[in-house]
Each structure stands twice: as C-alpha cells, then as structure tokens.
Amino acid sequence: MSKMTTERLLLGTDVVIHLMKKHPKTVERFLELAERGTIFLLSPIVIAEVYAGAFKREHRQIETFFGLCQALTLDGEVARVAGHYANRYRKAFQGISLEDYLLAATARQQRCPLWTGNRKHYPMDDIDLFATEPPD
C-alpha cells in the first residue's frame, strides 16, 4: 500500500469524548493533525455511542464536531470481520464489546489507523493503533 500525502484516521469513541471535553493533549494533537490535512473518519458506532451519553445541550457542539469528520457506513464485510474478531479474541480478552470489534473491523476495511486510548480493547494484529502522543 503506497503512502498517501493525506492521512486518514478512524476516531474511537474515547478520543471523540476527550475532544468534546477539551482535554488539552488530545485537542492539541487533533489540531496538529488537522493542520496537516488529516481526514478524520467516524464509524456509525462512535456516533451512536457519543449521542447515547450526551446531554441535549451538547448536541450542537457534537454536530459541529461531526461536521469536521467523514461519516462512514457499516456493511456486511465489516460485520463479518467483527464477528471473526469476536470469535477469535473473546475468550482470551474479556471485556471487549461488540462495538470495539466493529470499530476494529472498520479500521481494517478502511486501511487506516484507529485513534483510541483503549489499546487493550484492540489486540488484533492486523490493524494499526494511533498514539495520542507524537513520537519523539
């Protein structure tokens, strides 16, 4: 796979929540990436999880942020891969939700890293995880 000049990054729910709560390190990293032209991808799973935990007064802020991102769709292939992940990892890695498996499958399908702080939820060896802290 050739390296594109514009990076694509799938956002995890925890990262979106940190951005909404204006966590300084996450916001700083997001702005650095945005300045470089990074395209931020959102799974319908993340959109649903954010709205599920939001107050009505936060909806305008959420919608504004989501407008900066590209919303994806889920399809049968993502569901199939997520099911295989769950079948493979659920016994050894308890506490991983179906949503996490779907997000990992989406990252694999999109061939882009997943930005998450919940690294222990993603033991899959065929996806890349993105670090909030830039490398030195």
N, C-alpha and C positions, 0 to 999 in steps of 0.2 A: 504494500500500500504506500503510495507516494505521500510525502508530507505536503499538506496544503498550506498556503500562506495564512489563511484564516482558520483558526482553531475552532472546533465545536466542542461544547462541554455540556453534559447532561447534569442538571442540578438535582440533588437529593432534597428531600423534604426538610431535613435538619438545616441545610445550608440556606434554603429559602426562609425558614423561620428566623435564623440568625440575621439574615439581611433585613427582614421585616422589623426585627427588634434592634436593628442598627448596631450589632456587635462590631466594634472598631476593626479588628483584624480581618473579619470576613468582608466587611464593606470596602476596606482598603484594597483587598485582593480582587474583589469584584470590579472595582473601578479601574484598577491596573489592566485587568483582562479586557474590559470594555474598551479602553483606550487603544488596545492592540487589535481591536476588531473581532474579538471572540464572539461567536454566536452561541447564545445560551439556549439550551433545549429544555423543555418541560414535558414530562410524562403526564397523561391524564391522572395517573395515580397520585402524583405530587399535588396537582391542582386540587383534587378531591380531598387529600389529607389536610392541605392548608385551609381550605374552606371549612372542613369539619371542625377544626379547632379555633376558628376565628370568630370574633365578635362582629356584629353587623356594622359597627362604626369603623371597622378595619377594612371593609370590602373595597372602598375606593382606593386605598393605598395598595391593596393586593392587586386590584385590576390594573392600576398604573404600572406596577412592577411587572406583572404578567405581560403587559404590552411591550416590554423591552425584550421579551423572550419569544422563541418559536415553539408553539404548542405542537406536540406530536400526537399521533393516534396509536392505539394498540391494535394489533392484528393477530391472526391465528398463529403466525410463526413466533411472535413474542410469547404468546400464551404457551405454545408447545415447548419452547426453550425454558420458560419459567417452570413449567411442570417437571421437566427433566432435572433442572437445578434442585427443585424441592425434593424430588425422589432421591437424588444423589447426596444431598447435604443435610437433610432434616434430622437424621439420627445423630450425626456427629456434631452438628452445630444447632443446638436448640435455641429457640427464641428468634429465629429468622422468620419474618412474616411473609405471607404470600405477596404482599406489596413489594417487599425487598427483592424477592425472586423476580417479579415482573420488572422492577427497575433495572436489575442486573441484566435481564434478557434484552431490555430496551437499549442499554449501553452497548451490548454486544451487537445487536442489529444495526445500530447507528455507527458502529465502529468509532466510538469516541469515549473518552474517559468519563467516569461518574464522579462528580464532586460531592463527597459525603464526609462527615466526621464520624460516622458509624462504621468504621472499617471492619469491625468484627462481624457485621451482618453480610459481608461480601467476600466469602472465602474462595469464590470462583477464580480459577487460574486463567480464564480466557477473557477477562475484562481488565481494564486499567482503572485504577482509582487515582483521583487528582488530590494533591495535597493543598490545604489552605495556605500553608506557609510556603513562600517561594524557596526554591533550592538556593543554597549559598554559592 
